[in-house]
Amino acid sequence: MFEPFMRRGAVGFNDDYEETALHHLLSRKDSIYVAMKDLEFDYQTGKLSDDDYESLRKKFVGQAATVLEEIDDMRPGKKGDAKTGAKKKAAATATIVKTDEAGELTCDECGFAYSEGNKFCQSCGSDLT
């Protein structure tokens, strides 16, 4: 009965799987996002003080930003791409900040409210600079 599952040629068995640096970074990004969601939940339920929440949040946001930059650097055409360089230069010289009706800064991609100084959206990971 278990013979089909025990054979080496069984469907779904892949012994030549290799974890790449990109797989590692994507896994790390997911771990950081889960930790950030847990942190937010713990803060909302009163398990964390304001100081602890802020320090941990800054730590996780910094880690997420680093991982997202590394992922972006691994994408084809990112290193030395003239279009990418021109885009960054244009964004640096003409920063447009989107705000909602209440005057909060919001992400262009998902509408999530963020604080001034954030480089990446906590909700979707989009570049906010």
C-alpha distance (Angstrom), angle and dihedral (degrees) to the residues before:
residue distance angle dihedral
M1 . . .
F2 3.84 . .
E3 3.79 95.1 .
P4 3.84 95.2 100.6
F5 3.80 90.1 55.1
M6 3.78 94.6 46.7
R7 3.80 97.8 51.5
R8 3.78 117.2 100.7
G9 3.78 92.3 -130.1
A10 3.79 92.9 53.9
V11 3.77 118.5 137.0
G12 3.79 112.4 -92.3
F13 3.81 95.0 22.8
N14 3.77 110.6 123.8
D15 3.78 115.0 171.4
D16 3.81 95.2 169.7
Y17 3.82 94.3 67.0
E18 3.76 112.1 134.3
E19 3.79 123.7 -169.3
T20 3.77 109.6 -134.5
A21 3.77 129.2 -158.8
L22 3.81 88.5 -102.6
H23 3.82 91.2 55.1
H24 3.78 89.0 51.1
L25 3.82 92.7 50.0
L26 3.81 92.9 47.2
S27 3.79 89.9 50.2
R28 3.80 90.4 48.7
K29 3.82 90.8 49.7
D30 3.80 90.8 52.2
S31 3.81 90.9 49.0
I32 3.79 91.7 51.5
Y33 3.82 92.0 48.7
V34 3.81 90.8 51.2
A35 3.80 90.2 49.1
M36 3.81 90.4 49.9
K37 3.80 91.8 50.7
D38 3.80 90.6 48.5
L39 3.79 89.8 48.4
E40 3.81 91.4 51.7
F41 3.80 91.1 48.4
D42 3.81 92.7 49.0
Y43 3.80 90.6 49.2
Q44 3.80 93.3 48.2
T45 3.82 90.9 50.7
G46 3.81 91.9 50.6
K47 3.80 98.0 -109.9
L48 3.81 93.1 123.2
S49 3.78 132.5 52.2
D50 3.79 119.9 -126.3
D51 3.81 91.9 -107.0
D52 3.81 94.1 49.9
Y53 3.80 91.4 46.4
E54 3.81 93.5 50.7
S55 3.80 94.9 46.7
L56 3.82 93.5 47.2
R57 3.80 91.9 43.7
K58 3.81 91.4 52.9
K59 3.80 89.9 48.5
F60 3.81 93.4 51.4
V61 3.80 94.0 43.1
G62 3.80 89.6 52.1
Q63 3.79 91.8 49.1
A64 3.80 91.6 47.5
A65 3.80 91.7 49.4
T66 3.80 91.2 51.3
V67 3.81 93.3 48.6
L68 3.82 92.7 46.1
E69 3.81 90.8 50.9
E70 3.80 90.3 50.4
I71 3.81 90.6 49.5
D72 3.79 90.6 49.6
D73 3.81 90.6 49.9
M74 3.81 90.1 55.1
R75 3.79 94.7 55.4
P76 3.80 115.8 102.8
G77 3.79 114.8 -97.2
K78 3.80 95.1 17.8
K79 3.79 99.7 105.1
G80 3.78 111.6 75.3
D81 3.79 93.1 -10.4
A82 3.81 108.7 157.2
K83 3.80 92.9 -149.6
T84 3.80 92.4 52.1
G85 3.79 91.8 48.8
A86 3.79 91.5 49.0
K87 3.80 90.8 48.4
K88 3.80 92.4 52.0
K89 3.79 91.6 46.9
A90 3.81 92.2 50.2
A91 3.80 91.2 47.1
A92 3.80 91.4 50.7
T93 3.79 93.8 51.2
A94 3.80 97.8 42.2
T95 3.80 109.9 32.6
I96 3.78 112.6 -178.2
V97 3.78 114.5 -164.1
K98 3.79 116.9 -157.3
T99 3.79 115.9 -147.9
D100 3.77 132.4 -178.6
E101 3.82 127.0 -131.3
A102 3.82 92.0 -81.2
G103 3.80 91.2 54.6
E104 3.82 95.2 -108.1
L105 3.78 120.3 142.7
T106 3.81 110.1 -110.0
C107 3.80 135.0 -169.7
D108 3.81 114.7 -105.3
E109 3.80 91.6 -141.0
C110 3.80 103.7 47.4
G111 3.82 107.1 4.8
F112 3.83 94.1 -118.7
A113 3.84 113.4 156.8
Y114 3.80 114.5 -119.2
S115 3.80 139.1 178.1
E116 3.78 124.8 -105.5
G117 3.78 110.8 -92.2
N118 3.82 96.1 35.1
K119 3.80 112.3 132.6
F120 3.81 98.0 -166.3
C121 3.80 134.7 32.1
Q122 3.81 112.8 -105.4
S123 3.78 91.3 -146.9
C124 3.81 105.3 46.6
G125 3.82 104.0 6.9
S126 3.81 95.1 -120.4
D127 3.79 119.7 156.9
L128 3.82 109.1 -100.1
T129 3.81 97.1 -171.6
